[in-house]
Amino acid sequence: MTIAFSLSRDTALLHEGRLLDRSLDSAQAWSLLTEIATAPCRFAPAYPDRPLALYGAGSLGRLARDFLAAVGHDFAMVIDRNARELANDPEWAGARVMHPSDVSATAKSRVRLVVSVATSPYVPLERSLFDLGFEHIVPFYDLAESFRHLHPLSNGWFAAPLTANDRENTAKVLDRWDDDTSRAHHLQFLAWRRLREEWTFTGAPMPECGRFFIPEIVSVLHRKEILLDAGAHHGSVTQRFIEQTNGKFRQVIAIEPDPWSRARLKNALRPWLEDGRLSILNCALAAAEGEARFHDGLGYASQLSETGEIRITVRPLDALGLAPTFIKLHLEGGELAALKGARQTLLAKRPLIAATVYHNADGIWRTPLWLMETLPDYRFLFRVHSWCGTGAVIYAIPNERGGSS
């Protein structure tokens, strides 16, 4: 069903939500895909055409703050329901932090409220803010999309209308997922990217676990695991891997080309560097050997980009002589190129794979179909771990690792 809203203010354009059945055979999935492919999108990248206010002072709110500073824009205030607790938070020193109820009616009608929350459904949050009197509400990533010429953050892309070839290949992918939850999550991802509609499916909630460690992955981990953590950032995924294995693993190879993140990574994981089970590589994974521009200093948004001011070495995994049993890729859109540069390693070593696919349109069908056509005797799962089209991860599990379909 569609959740429709009756609007009382002509200027408002609110997103729609839909609740659907998780049980999806090929015909049902095709019907929903056709709707996604052909329906018009009412939304577009947002612009800072009025004073900006951030809603949400969590990790995404801090990213939004730093992003605006990087592109030369300020914000008038930060609005958070925990404003009183945040009053003395050094992270927001100097910022005007307000509870929604303390914002004047004039300010509510004047500012563009940039929702910097992706850990809860967007549609009901947007509706609640509209009911409080805010009139111009946008997801942060839709605003960020207007600054791609200055900053490479790419979580706000809008999918172009799907061609007949796109629809055919996406249908192939939908049919080959290992479970209905994967089909539901894939369609949920597509509906946001193409239509900016928030679809949810009964019985297919977001996993309660963090990304990369869904139960289907955790249940097949063993004591001789060799993790390749590509896009290691500050080491949080490696730390969760160590926790999941109770410290019983063979090796971790962390790849992190950003010098600022690499320094923090070394400090965070020093005990494992010292015991010899962790190594850190200063390069980026790609399809072939070479050099490329890299935009550094952006935290987890640092990436290969023409907006970058430094050049770094890029290498295919096949050239590194590694034997990973578990590969995690979070490369801000470079996942498919990295996989193509790892083809021989994937076929020879048959690792577990967890790869993000929400940074560009490769995630619609190109990345999953490449994996499905390249790797025989694997199970493929798709899970969305956050809202607004973000947190989408493909999991590939070789059949010989066990686990149930």
Secondary structure, DSSP 8 states (H G I E B T S, - for coil): -EE----SSTT-----EEEEES---HHHHHHHHHHHHHS----------S-EEEE--SHHHHHHHHHHHHTT---SEEE-TTHHHHTT-GGGTTS-EE-GGGS-HHHHHHSEEEE---SS-HHHHHHHHHHTT--EEEEHHHHHGGGTTT----TT-------HHHHHHHHHHHHHSSSHHHHHHHHHHHHHHHH--EEEEET----SS-TT--HHHHTT--TT-EEEEES-TTSHHHHHHHHHTTT--SEEEEE---HHHHHHHHHHTHHHHHTTSEEEE-SEE-SSSEEEEEE-SSGGG-EE-TT-SEEEEEE-GGGTT---SEEEE--TT-HHHHHHTTHHHHHHH--EEEEE--SSGGGTTHHHHHHHHHSSSEEEEEEE-SSTT--EEEEEEEGGG----
